[in-house]
Amino acid sequence: MTDLKHRLAMERRLERRQRRREEYRRGLRPIAIAAWNITKKHNVGSLVRTAHAAAVEEVVLVGEREWNVEAAKTSDLYTTVTRLSGIEAFRKHLELRRWNLVAVELDNRAVNLFNAEYPARPCFLLGAELAGIPGELLDEAELVVRIPQWGLVPSLNLAIAGSIVLYDYLGKLRGEGRLDRPDGGLVDDSPAEPEAEDDVDHKG
């Protein structure tokens, strides 16, 4: 392939990628999912991947810990990830973005996932793997929800728990006839085509 043909092919790839990004961004849903001081890096990457699949507006990471970008499988290229330092910064962000806090926690005040009635513009907060969500944030939440479990180990992987709650919310929206693009796809309903390997940005 000549240099000119190669350059034209690259330009077409970039134009297509930018078009698909714009279509995806136009269809973002008013949902946020937040992780509190997570210790296992791969969990956050997996959560970002789910957030991208569900067209979530942003992922909020509270705390100073790093996360595993590789686990996101390039979803981080299309998903807004907001980093915050602590409780006060998180509170201000919720207020600024008009998110309604929904804490996902095993707690006496928690509502069973199956019975949960979610507020508009939810920000689903998941706690650290060991310490959970701070009590003061549980007190301030619009809703505390727990995932019913019947096993002997009363916990789920953080990324899995986030995925379950997020899709429960989407499922309830669909049941009420309020879910846009209920069958998936981009905004213009064109068939989704996976990008070729050389079309994907890789972070070194």
Stockholm file with secondary structure:
# STOCKHOLM 1.0

chainA/1-204         MTDLKHRLAMERRLERRQRRREEYRRGLRPIAIAAWNITKKHNVGSLVRTAHAAAVEEVVLVGEREWNVEAAKTSDLYTTVTRLSGIEAFRKHLELRRWNLVAVELDNRAVNLFNAEYPARPCFLLGAELAGIPGELLDEAELVVRIPQWGLVPSLNLAIAGSIVLYDYLGKLRGEGRLDRPDGGLVDDSPAEPEAEDDVDHKG
#=GR chainA/1-204 SS CCHHHHHHHHHHHHHHHHHHHHHHHHTCEEEEEEEESCSCHHHHHHHHHHHHHTTEEEEEEESSCCCCGGGGTTGGGTSCEEEECSHHHHHHHHHHHTCEEEEECCCTTCEEGGGCCCCSSEEEEECBTTTBSCHHHHHHCSEEEECCCCSSSCCCCHHHHHHHHHHHHHHHHHHTTCCSSTTCCCTTCCCCCCCCGGGSCCCC
#=GC SS_cons         CCHHHHHHHHHHHHHHHHHHHHHHHHTCEEEEEEEESCSCHHHHHHHHHHHHHTTEEEEEEESSCCCCGGGGTTGGGTSCEEEECSHHHHHHHHHHHTCEEEEECCCTTCEEGGGCCCCSSEEEEECBTTTBSCHHHHHHCSEEEECCCCSSSCCCCHHHHHHHHHHHHHHHHHHTTCCSSTTCCCTTCCCCCCCCGGGSCCCC
//
